[in-house]
């Protein structure tokens, strides 16, 4: 019988480093690294004064969302946009409102702020 290890929290940045409606991309640490797997990334977004963290992965194709490092928002800065096929996601819920994955949602990462530091946990 194997004992499952708890998922660990990782520090991403200081909350003071985040600017409204700009995203900060980061690499997620895995408990069991797979040398053949692509790196798993996430991003933090401070939108309407609320901090959100999502897995950087479109629910449609599994590709990363951003078209450049840290660039996740559409031209009007209203929605998170998938660079591959233009799907739009609500920043506050991750719900897809238009595109081939409409009705699906981004994978939200658990986050907490401790002593001004933003910490996240990878999904199970």
Residue pairs with C-beta under 8 A, 6 or more apart in sequence:
5 31
7 31
7 121
7 122
7 124
8 29
8 31
8 121
9 112
9 119
9 120
9 121
10 28
10 29
10 119
10 120
10 121
10 122
11 117
11 118
11 119
12 24
12 26
12 44
12 53
12 118
12 119
12 120
13 24
13 26
13 44
13 117
13 118
14 116
14 117
14 118
15 51
15 113
15 116
15 117
15 118
16 116
17 24
18 24
18 44
18 46
18 51
18 118
19 46
20 46
20 47
20 49
21 45
21 46
21 47
21 73
21 77
22 45
22 46
22 70
22 73
23 43
23 44
23 45
23 66
23 70
23 71
23 72
23 73
23 80
24 43
24 44
24 45
24 70
25 41
25 42
25 43
25 56
25 66
25 69
25 70
25 72
26 41
26 42
26 43
26 44
26 120
27 39
27 40
27 41
28 39
28 40
28 41
28 42
28 55
28 109
28 120
28 122
29 122
30 37
30 40
30 122
31 122
40 55
40 122
41 55
41 56
41 64
42 53
42 54
42 55
42 56
42 109
42 120
42 122
43 53
43 54
43 56
43 65
43 66
43 70
43 72
44 51
44 52
44 53
44 111
44 118
44 120
45 51
45 52
45 53
45 54
45 72
45 80
45 91
46 52
47 91
47 92
48 91
48 92
50 92
51 111
51 113
51 118
52 91
52 92
52 94
52 108
52 111
53 108
53 109
53 110
53 111
53 118
53 120
54 80
54 94
54 106
54 107
54 108
54 109
55 106
55 107
55 108
55 109
55 123
56 64
56 65
56 66
57 63
57 64
57 65
57 106
57 107
58 64
58 65
58 82
58 84
58 85
58 87
58 101
58 106
59 96
59 101
59 104
59 105
59 106
59 107
60 82
60 85
60 87
60 99
60 100
60 101
60 104
61 84
61 85
63 82
63 84
64 83
65 72
65 80
65 81
65 82
65 83
65 84
65 106
66 72
66 83
67 83
72 80
72 81
73 79
73 80
73 81
73 91
74 80
74 81
74 88
78 91
79 88
79 89
79 90
79 91
79 97
80 88
80 89
80 90
80 91
80 94
80 106
81 87
81 88
81 89
82 88
82 89
82 99
85 99
85 100
86 98
86 99
87 96
87 98
87 99
87 100
87 101
87 102
88 96
88 97
88 98
88 99
89 95
89 96
89 97
89 105
89 106
90 97
93 105
94 105
94 106
94 107
94 108
95 103
95 104
95 105
96 102
96 103
96 104
96 105
96 106
107 123
109 120
109 121
109 122
109 123
110 120
110 121
111 118
111 119
111 120
111 121
112 118
112 119
113 119
